[in-house]
Amino acid sequence: MTAQFVAKIIAFVIYLGMMIFVGLRKASNNNSSSDFFLGGRQTGPWITALSAEASDSSAWLLMGLPGLCYLGGVKETFWTALGLIIGTYLSWLFVAKPLRKCSISFGDSITIPEFLSNRFKDKSHLLSIISVIFIVLFFTIYTASGFVACAKLFNSVFGLPYHAGLAIGLVVILCYTITGGYSAVCTTDFIQGLLIFIAFVISSLVAVIALGGPSNAVESVKNFQADALAGTFGEALKNSFTANSTYKGMSIVSALAWGLGYFGMPHIIVRFMGIRSNSEVKKARRIGISWMVISYIGTFIIGTLGTAYLFKHGTILGTGGFTDIANITNFGDAETVFSATMQNMYPAFIAGIFLCAILAASMSTADSQLLAASSAVSQDIFKGLIKKDAGEKEVMIVSRFTVFLIALIALLLSLNPNSSIFGLVSFAWSGFGGTFGPLILLALYWKRTTAAGAIAGLLCGGIVDVVWHYLPASISPIFGLYEIVPAFVTCLIVTVIVSLCTKQDQDVAAKFDEFKAMAD
């Protein structure tokens, strides 16, 4: 065991220990289900902003997108990042304030399924049931991507077996999510968001300087890409760069469509419900957008310069980690380009600290998703349908058990070492954006929406998303379009049509007018 290896272990132990400590420290703040699931609506703008963005970005920001960029997907990375930045800005602008007000006005709702049921006065409880099913389904897939990232990180840094890395990630995330609840999740997300930001800013600057400055760095990347397209480094790299060089048309639309997801992400928009006051939303929006833009620039720089930087040091990433460029056959480990660059760039301990940013991204998303899914099950199914007189302690016990169960299922989904972080996130993202996105917007801006319309739209949107995902583009080019687009459009159109064909509850209409009249 080398000194460098020990230094990395120390860095990781310090970080993981700090996360568990935060969870245990925050456990005493949970005196009710509102505290556990929403922090008592007392979260400040800085923590709200960084928690929202860190829980959104997940490991694909540090592994999925840089890996895509590393393999020549510069255009796809750019259009996807642009769509996400636009989407998150519009979500903060048009959803944050109205959702906080509306969730308070309609029964002081603390979960998204509860908010939708209260907003549309769904007496059949079908809206809650369908919402919870979709939330558990897509969050389980999403959480699996975080576990995959943890496993790949521990494998690339410490050489640990893939499944051992999975186990470590599972244990740490469960420790602070189950004990600390919303406050712990937001606080750890804030810390993790800062770490991700610092890692990207410093590493981007170091990479540019190491390649001789901005102009030389750009020239190095151009030369590498030209050699890759010419087949100098083998057919695997040539095929990847060739496929990405034709990126246009429907592919650009699909990439931009990622922005639609922000309107329906339960683990993100619930942050809007938990902020201390509407007057602090504007400040939180500015903080969140600034963090996001700079972090995405870092993703682009590390992913793009990673090829030239690693090649300059005599290595390139292939299956199994670092591989001599002449022997490359495939790129199963391209998503570890960030960790590979960090290990080449810094002394062992500093590299270990920055590599914790990947762990931070994985954990900040997984914990938020587990908490949102468990709140839906315990609050909306257990207390809402099964045992309506359940006490606060019972609800939190069920919630913690649900966190554990969903985490185990996600673990099973992530057992395959060849799992793609980007692929898992893409499916889950479209599921939420295509089902909940239109309903949230209609709930806040269209008084005429009915419970029947919401149920029909949610169901149809979810079905279209799942079916479209599995239809191959070989049947028709249209099926190459990212499934969030047809799912979003279907949910929106079906909800509007069914709502117009069904009678609106007058009490709901009156309550909607009250919500609109509320002061900011």
C-alpha positions as CSV (number, residue, x, y, z in Angstrom):
1,M,0.0,0.0,0.0
2,T,1.6,3.2,-1.2
3,A,1.6,6.6,0.5
4,Q,-0.5,8.0,-2.4
5,F,-3.1,5.3,-1.9
6,V,-3.2,6.0,1.9
7,A,-3.6,9.8,1.2
8,K,-6.6,9.2,-1.0
9,I,-8.2,6.9,1.6
10,I,-7.7,9.6,4.3
11,A,-9.4,12.2,2.0
12,F,-12.4,10.0,1.4
13,V,-12.8,8.9,5.0
14,I,-12.8,12.5,6.2
15,Y,-15.4,13.4,3.6
16,L,-17.7,10.5,4.2
17,G,-17.4,10.9,8.0
18,M,-18.4,14.5,7.7
19,M,-21.6,13.6,5.7
20,I,-22.6,11.0,8.3
21,F,-21.9,13.5,11.1
22,V,-24.2,16.1,9.5
23,G,-27.0,13.5,9.3
24,L,-26.7,12.5,12.9
25,R,-26.5,16.2,14.0
26,K,-29.7,17.1,12.1
27,A,-31.6,14.1,13.4
28,S,-32.7,16.1,16.5
29,N,-34.4,18.7,14.3
30,N,-37.1,16.3,13.0
31,N,-40.0,16.8,15.4
32,S,-42.7,16.2,12.7
33,S,-43.1,14.9,9.2
34,S,-43.1,18.5,7.9
35,D,-39.6,18.9,9.4
36,F,-38.4,15.5,8.0
37,F,-39.7,16.0,4.5
38,L,-39.6,19.8,4.1
39,G,-37.4,21.3,6.8
40,G,-40.4,23.2,8.2
41,R,-40.2,25.5,5.2
42,Q,-37.3,27.3,6.9
43,T,-34.4,26.8,4.4
44,G,-32.5,29.9,3.4
45,P,-31.7,30.9,-0.2
46,W,-28.0,29.8,-0.3
47,I,-28.8,26.2,0.9
48,T,-32.0,26.1,-1.2
49,A,-30.1,27.1,-4.4
50,L,-27.1,24.9,-4.0
51,S,-29.2,22.0,-2.7
52,A,-31.5,22.2,-5.7
53,E,-28.7,22.4,-8.2
54,A,-26.5,19.8,-6.6
55,S,-29.4,17.3,-6.3
56,D,-30.2,18.0,-9.9
57,S,-26.8,17.7,-11.4
58,S,-25.9,14.2,-9.9
59,A,-23.0,12.2,-11.1
60,W,-23.7,12.6,-14.7
61,L,-22.4,16.2,-14.4
62,L,-19.0,14.9,-13.4
63,M,-19.0,11.5,-15.1
64,G,-21.8,11.2,-17.7
65,L,-21.4,14.6,-19.6
66,P,-17.5,14.7,-19.4
67,G,-17.5,11.1,-20.6
68,L,-19.7,12.0,-23.5
69,C,-17.6,15.1,-24.3
70,Y,-14.4,12.9,-24.0
71,L,-15.6,10.7,-26.8
72,G,-16.2,13.6,-29.2
73,G,-19.7,14.5,-28.2
74,V,-18.9,18.2,-27.9
75,K,-22.0,19.2,-29.8
76,E,-24.4,17.0,-27.8
77,T,-22.8,18.2,-24.5
78,F,-23.2,21.8,-25.5
79,W,-26.9,21.5,-26.6
80,T,-27.8,19.4,-23.6
81,A,-26.1,21.9,-21.2
82,L,-27.9,24.8,-22.9
83,G,-31.2,23.1,-22.6
84,L,-30.7,22.4,-19.0
85,I,-29.6,25.9,-18.2
86,I,-32.6,27.4,-19.9
87,G,-34.9,24.9,-18.3
88,T,-33.7,25.5,-14.8
89,Y,-33.9,29.3,-15.2
90,L,-37.5,29.1,-16.4
91,S,-38.3,26.7,-13.6
92,W,-37.0,29.1,-11.0
93,L,-38.8,32.0,-12.7
94,F,-42.2,30.5,-13.3
95,V,-42.5,27.7,-10.8
96,A,-40.7,28.6,-7.6
97,K,-42.8,31.4,-6.1
98,P,-46.2,30.1,-7.4
99,L,-45.5,26.6,-6.2
100,R,-44.6,27.7,-2.7
101,K,-47.7,29.8,-2.4
102,C,-50.0,27.2,-4.0
103,S,-48.7,24.3,-1.9
104,I,-49.4,26.4,1.3
105,S,-52.8,27.6,0.0
106,F,-54.0,24.1,-0.9
107,G,-53.8,22.2,2.4
108,D,-50.2,23.2,3.3
109,S,-49.0,20.3,1.1
110,I,-45.5,18.9,1.8
111,T,-45.1,16.4,-1.1
112,I,-45.8,16.6,-4.8
113,P,-48.5,13.9,-4.8
114,E,-50.2,15.5,-1.9
115,F,-50.0,18.9,-3.6
116,L,-51.6,17.6,-6.8
117,S,-54.4,15.8,-4.9
118,N,-55.2,18.9,-2.9
119,R,-55.0,21.2,-5.8
120,F,-57.4,19.2,-8.0
121,K,-59.5,17.8,-5.0
122,D,-59.1,14.2,-6.2
123,K,-61.6,12.2,-4.1
124,S,-60.8,9.0,-5.9
125,H,-57.1,9.0,-4.7
126,L,-56.1,7.8,-8.1
127,L,-53.9,10.8,-8.7
128,S,-51.9,10.1,-5.5
129,I,-51.6,6.4,-6.3
130,I,-50.4,6.9,-9.9
131,S,-48.1,9.7,-8.8
132,V,-46.5,7.6,-6.2
133,I,-46.0,4.7,-8.6
134,F,-44.3,6.9,-11.1
135,I,-42.2,8.6,-8.4
136,V,-41.0,5.3,-7.0
137,L,-40.3,3.8,-10.5
138,F,-38.3,6.7,-11.9
139,F,-36.5,7.5,-8.6
140,T,-35.4,3.9,-8.3
141,I,-33.8,4.1,-11.7
142,Y,-32.4,7.5,-11.0
143,T,-30.9,6.4,-7.6
144,A,-29.3,3.4,-9.4
145,S,-27.3,5.8,-11.5
146,G,-25.9,7.4,-8.3
147,F,-24.8,4.0,-7.0
148,V,-23.2,3.1,-10.4
149,A,-21.2,6.4,-10.2
150,C,-20.0,5.5,-6.6
151,A,-19.0,2.1,-7.8
152,K,-17.1,3.4,-10.8
153,L,-15.4,6.0,-8.7
154,F,-14.1,3.6,-6.1
155,N,-13.0,1.2,-8.8
156,S,-11.1,3.8,-10.8
157,V,-9.5,5.4,-7.7
158,F,-8.8,2.5,-5.3
159,G,-9.1,-0.5,-7.6
160,L,-12.0,-1.8,-5.4
161,P,-14.3,-4.4,-7.0
162,Y,-17.3,-2.7,-8.6
163,H,-19.8,-4.3,-6.1
164,A,-17.7,-3.3,-3.1
165,G,-18.0,0.3,-4.3
166,L,-21.7,-0.1,-4.6
167,A,-21.9,-1.3,-1.0
168,I,-19.9,1.6,0.4
169,G,-22.1,4.2,-1.4
170,L,-25.3,2.5,-0.2
171,V,-24.2,2.5,3.4
172,V,-23.1,6.1,3.6
173,I,-26.1,7.5,1.7
174,L,-28.6,5.5,3.9
175,C,-26.9,6.6,7.1
176,Y,-27.5,10.4,6.8
177,T,-30.7,10.2,4.7
178,I,-32.5,8.0,7.1
179,T,-31.4,9.8,10.2
180,G,-31.3,13.5,9.2
181,G,-34.2,13.9,6.7
182,Y,-34.6,17.1,4.6
183,S,-32.4,19.3,6.7
184,A,-29.5,16.9,6.5
185,V,-30.0,16.3,2.8
186,C,-30.1,20.1,2.1
187,T,-27.0,20.8,4.3
188,T,-25.0,18.0,2.8
189,D,-26.1,19.1,-0.7
190,F,-24.9,22.6,0.1
191,I,-21.4,21.2,1.1
192,Q,-21.4,18.9,-1.9
193,G,-22.4,21.8,-4.3
194,L,-19.5,23.9,-3.0
195,L,-17.1,21.0,-3.5
196,I,-18.3,20.4,-7.1
197,F,-18.0,24.1,-7.9
198,I,-14.4,24.4,-6.5
199,A,-13.3,21.2,-8.2
200,F,-14.5,22.3,-11.6
201,V,-13.1,25.9,-11.4
202,I,-9.6,25.0,-10.2
203,S,-9.3,21.9,-12.4
204,S,-10.4,23.7,-15.5
205,L,-7.8,26.4,-14.9
206,V,-5.0,23.9,-14.2
207,A,-5.9,21.9,-17.4
208,V,-5.8,25.0,-19.6
209,I,-2.5,26.1,-18.1
210,A,-1.0,22.6,-18.3
211,L,-1.7,22.6,-22.1
212,G,0.0,25.9,-22.6
213,G,-2.8,28.4,-22.3
214,P,-6.2,28.8,-24.0
215,S,-5.0,28.9,-27.6
216,N,-2.6,26.0,-27.2
217,A,-5.3,24.0,-25.4
218,V,-7.8,24.5,-28.2
219,E,-5.2,23.6,-30.8
220,S,-4.3,20.4,-28.9
221,V,-7.9,19.3,-28.8
222,K,-8.3,20.1,-32.5
223,N,-5.2,18.1,-33.4
224,F,-6.4,15.2,-31.2
225,Q,-9.8,15.1,-32.8
226,A,-8.3,15.3,-36.3
227,D,-6.1,12.3,-35.5
228,A,-9.0,10.4,-34.0
229,L,-11.2,11.0,-37.1
230,A,-8.3,9.8,-39.3
231,G,-8.1,6.6,-37.4
232,T,-4.7,7.2,-35.9
233,F,-5.7,5.9,-32.5
234,G,-7.8,2.9,-33.7
235,E,-11.3,2.2,-35.0
236,A,-13.0,2.5,-31.6
237,L,-12.1,6.1,-31.1
238,K,-12.7,6.9,-34.8
239,N,-16.2,5.5,-34.8
240,S,-17.1,7.4,-31.7
241,F,-15.9,10.8,-33.0
242,T,-17.4,10.1,-36.4
243,A,-20.9,9.4,-34.9
244,N,-20.8,12.6,-32.9
245,S,-19.5,14.8,-35.7
246,T,-22.9,14.4,-37.5
247,Y,-24.9,15.6,-34.5
248,K,-27.7,17.9,-35.8
249,G,-31.5,18.3,-36.4
250,M,-33.6,16.0,-34.2
251,S,-30.6,15.3,-32.0
252,I,-30.3,19.0,-31.2
253,V,-34.0,19.1,-30.4
254,S,-33.7,16.1,-28.1
255,A,-30.7,17.7,-26.3
256,L,-32.5,21.0,-25.7
257,A,-35.6,19.1,-24.6
258,W,-33.7,18.1,-21.4
259,G,-34.8,21.5,-20.1
260,L,-38.4,20.4,-19.9
261,G,-37.5,18.1,-17.1
262,Y,-37.1,20.8,-14.6
263,F,-40.8,21.6,-14.4
264,G,-41.5,18.1,-13.1
265,M,-38.6,16.9,-11.0
266,P,-40.0,16.2,-7.5
267,H,-36.7,16.3,-5.7
268,I,-35.9,19.7,-7.3
269,I,-39.2,21.5,-7.2
270,V,-39.8,20.4,-3.6
271,R,-36.9,22.8,-2.7
272,F,-39.1,25.6,-3.9
273,M,-41.7,24.5,-1.4
274,G,-39.2,24.4,1.4
275,I,-37.6,27.9,1.0
276,R,-38.1,30.3,3.9
277,S,-40.0,33.0,2.0
278,N,-40.9,34.0,-1.5
279,S,-38.9,37.2,-1.1
280,E,-35.7,35.0,-1.1
281,V,-36.5,33.1,-4.3
282,K,-34.9,35.8,-6.6
283,K,-31.6,35.6,-4.6
284,A,-31.7,31.8,-4.7
285,R,-32.4,31.8,-8.4
286,R,-29.3,34.0,-9.1
287,I,-27.1,31.8,-6.9
288,G,-28.4,28.6,-8.5
289,I,-28.0,29.8,-12.1
290,S,-24.5,31.2,-11.5
291,W,-23.4,27.8,-10.0
292,M,-24.9,25.9,-12.8
293,V,-23.4,28.0,-15.7
294,I,-19.9,27.9,-14.2
295,S,-20.1,24.1,-13.4
296,Y,-21.3,23.3,-16.9
297,I,-18.4,25.3,-18.4
298,G,-16.2,23.2,-16.1
299,T,-17.8,20.0,-17.5
300,F,-17.2,21.1,-21.0
301,I,-13.6,22.1,-20.4
302,I,-12.6,18.9,-18.5
303,G,-14.4,16.6,-21.0
304,T,-13.0,18.4,-24.0
305,L,-9.4,18.9,-22.7
306,G,-9.4,15.5,-21.0
307,T,-8.5,13.8,-24.3
308,A,-5.5,16.0,-25.0
309,Y,-4.5,16.3,-21.4
310,L,-4.4,12.5,-20.8
311,F,-2.8,11.8,-24.2
312,K,-0.1,14.3,-23.3
313,H,0.6,12.2,-20.2
314,G,0.8,9.0,-22.3
315,T,-2.5,7.4,-21.4
316,I,-6.1,7.3,-22.6
317,L,-9.1,5.7,-21.0
318,G,-10.4,2.4,-22.2
319,T,-12.1,-0.6,-20.5
320,G,-10.2,-1.2,-17.3
321,G,-8.9,2.3,-16.8
322,F,-5.7,3.7,-18.2
323,T,-4.7,2.0,-21.5
324,D,-1.9,2.6,-23.9
325,I,-3.3,4.5,-26.9
326,A,-2.2,1.9,-29.4
327,N,-4.1,-1.0,-27.7
328,I,-7.5,0.7,-27.3
329,T,-10.5,-1.4,-28.3
330,N,-13.5,0.2,-26.6
331,F,-14.4,3.0,-24.2
332,G,-16.5,1.4,-21.5
333,D,-14.8,3.6,-18.9
334,A,-15.0,6.9,-20.6
335,E,-17.2,8.2,-17.8
336,T,-14.2,8.1,-15.5
337,V,-12.4,10.8,-17.5
338,F,-12.9,13.4,-14.6
339,S,-11.4,11.0,-12.0
340,A,-8.6,10.0,-14.4
341,T,-7.7,13.7,-15.0
342,M,-7.8,14.5,-11.3
343,Q,-5.4,11.7,-10.5
344,N,-2.9,12.8,-13.2
345,M,-3.3,16.5,-12.2
346,Y,-2.8,16.6,-8.4
347,P,-0.9,15.1,-5.5
348,A,-2.7,12.2,-4.0
349,F,-4.5,13.9,-1.1
350,I,-5.6,16.9,-3.1
351,A,-6.8,14.5,-5.9
352,G,-8.7,12.6,-3.2
353,I,-10.5,15.7,-2.0
354,F,-11.5,16.7,-5.5
355,L,-12.5,13.2,-6.4
356,C,-14.9,13.4,-3.5
357,A,-16.8,15.9,-5.8
358,I,-17.9,12.9,-7.8
359,L,-19.0,11.1,-4.7
360,A,-20.7,14.4,-3.7
361,A,-22.6,14.6,-7.0
362,S,-23.8,10.9,-6.6
363,M,-24.8,11.3,-3.0
364,S,-26.5,14.7,-3.3
365,T,-28.9,13.3,-5.9
366,A,-29.4,9.9,-4.5
367,D,-30.3,11.2,-1.0
368,S,-32.8,13.8,-2.4
369,Q,-34.5,11.1,-4.6
370,L,-34.7,8.6,-1.8
371,L,-36.2,11.2,0.5
372,A,-38.7,12.4,-2.1
373,A,-39.8,8.8,-2.9
374,S,-40.1,7.8,0.7
375,S,-42.2,10.9,1.5
376,A,-44.6,10.0,-1.3
377,V,-45.1,6.5,0.0
378,S,-45.3,7.3,3.7
379,Q,-47.3,10.6,3.5
380,D,-49.5,10.0,0.5
381,I,-50.1,6.2,0.6
382,F,-49.6,5.1,4.2
383,K,-51.1,8.2,6.0
384,G,-53.3,9.3,3.1
385,L,-54.9,6.0,2.3
386,I,-53.9,3.1,4.6
387,K,-53.9,4.7,8.1
388,K,-55.2,8.2,8.1
389,D,-54.9,8.6,11.8
390,A,-51.2,7.7,11.8
391,G,-49.0,9.7,14.1
392,E,-45.8,11.6,13.2
393,K,-43.6,8.9,14.5
394,E,-45.3,6.2,12.5
395,V,-45.1,8.2,9.3
396,M,-41.3,8.7,9.8
397,I,-40.8,5.0,10.6
398,V,-42.5,4.1,7.3
399,S,-40.5,6.7,5.5
400,R,-37.2,5.4,6.8
401,F,-38.2,1.8,5.9
402,T,-39.1,3.0,2.4
403,V,-35.8,4.7,1.9
404,F,-34.1,1.5,2.8
405,L,-36.3,-0.6,0.5
406,I,-36.0,1.7,-2.5
407,A,-32.2,1.8,-2.0
408,L,-32.0,-2.0,-2.1
409,I,-34.0,-2.2,-5.3
410,A,-31.8,0.6,-6.9
411,L,-28.8,-1.5,-5.8
412,L,-30.1,-4.5,-7.7
413,L,-30.6,-2.3,-10.8
414,S,-27.0,-1.1,-10.6
415,L,-25.3,-4.5,-10.2
416,N,-24.2,-4.5,-13.9
417,P,-20.7,-2.9,-14.1
418,N,-21.4,-1.9,-17.7
419,S,-24.4,0.3,-16.7
420,S,-24.3,3.8,-18.2
421,I,-24.8,6.7,-15.8
422,F,-26.0,8.9,-18.6
423,G,-28.4,6.3,-19.9
424,L,-30.1,5.7,-16.5
425,V,-30.4,9.4,-15.8
426,S,-31.8,10.1,-19.2
427,F,-34.6,7.6,-18.8
428,A,-35.6,8.8,-15.3
429,W,-35.3,12.4,-16.3
430,S,-37.7,12.0,-19.2
431,G,-40.1,10.1,-16.9
432,F,-40.5,12.9,-14.5
433,G,-40.4,15.7,-17.0
434,G,-42.9,14.1,-19.3
435,T,-45.4,13.2,-16.6
436,F,-45.3,15.8,-13.8
437,G,-44.0,18.8,-15.7
438,P,-47.2,19.7,-17.6
439,L,-49.3,19.1,-14.5
440,I,-47.3,21.4,-12.3
441,L,-47.5,24.2,-14.9
442,L,-51.3,23.7,-15.4
443,A,-51.8,23.5,-11.6
444,L,-50.2,26.9,-11.2
445,Y,-51.5,28.7,-14.2
446,W,-54.7,27.2,-15.5
447,K,-57.7,27.3,-13.1
448,R,-59.8,25.1,-15.4
449,T,-57.7,21.9,-14.8
450,T,-59.7,19.1,-13.3
451,A,-58.8,16.0,-11.3
452,A,-60.0,13.8,-14.2
453,G,-57.8,15.7,-16.6
454,A,-54.8,15.5,-14.3
455,I,-55.2,11.7,-13.8
456,A,-55.6,11.1,-17.6
457,G,-52.7,13.3,-18.5
458,L,-50.4,11.8,-15.9
459,L,-51.2,8.2,-16.9
460,C,-50.9,8.8,-20.7
461,G,-47.7,10.8,-20.3
462,G,-46.1,8.1,-18.3
463,I,-47.1,5.3,-20.7
464,V,-45.9,7.2,-23.8
465,D,-42.6,7.9,-22.1
466,V,-41.9,4.3,-21.2
467,V,-43.1,2.9,-24.6
468,W,-41.3,5.5,-26.6
469,H,-38.1,4.8,-24.7
470,Y,-38.0,1.1,-25.8
471,L,-39.1,1.7,-29.5
472,P,-35.9,1.6,-31.6
473,A,-35.2,4.3,-34.1
474,S,-34.8,1.6,-36.8
475,I,-38.7,1.4,-37.0
476,S,-38.9,5.1,-37.8
477,P,-36.5,8.1,-37.4
478,I,-39.1,9.8,-35.2
479,F,-38.4,7.3,-32.5
480,G,-34.9,8.8,-32.2
481,L,-36.5,11.8,-30.6
482,Y,-35.9,12.0,-26.8
483,E,-39.0,10.5,-25.2
484,I,-39.5,13.5,-22.9
485,V,-40.9,15.5,-25.9
486,P,-43.8,13.1,-26.9
487,A,-44.5,12.4,-23.2
488,F,-44.7,16.1,-22.2
489,V,-46.9,17.0,-25.2
490,T,-49.2,14.0,-24.6
491,C,-49.6,14.8,-21.0
492,L,-50.3,18.4,-21.7
493,I,-52.9,17.8,-24.5
494,V,-54.7,15.0,-22.7
495,T,-55.0,17.0,-19.5
496,V,-56.4,20.0,-21.3
497,I,-58.9,18.0,-23.4
498,V,-60.2,15.9,-20.5
499,S,-60.4,18.9,-18.2
500,L,-62.5,20.8,-20.8
501,C,-64.8,17.7,-21.1
502,T,-65.3,17.3,-17.3
503,K,-67.0,19.5,-14.7
504,Q,-64.8,21.7,-12.5
505,D,-65.2,21.7,-8.8
506,Q,-66.3,25.2,-7.8
507,D,-64.6,25.1,-4.4
508,V,-61.3,24.4,-6.2
509,A,-61.9,27.3,-8.5
510,A,-62.5,29.6,-5.6
511,K,-59.4,28.3,-3.8
512,F,-57.4,28.9,-6.9
513,D,-58.5,32.6,-7.0
514,E,-57.5,32.9,-3.3
515,F,-54.0,31.5,-4.2
516,K,-53.6,34.0,-7.0
517,A,-54.6,36.8,-4.7
518,M,-52.0,35.9,-2.1
519,A,-49.2,38.4,-1.7
520,D,-45.6,37.4,-2.6
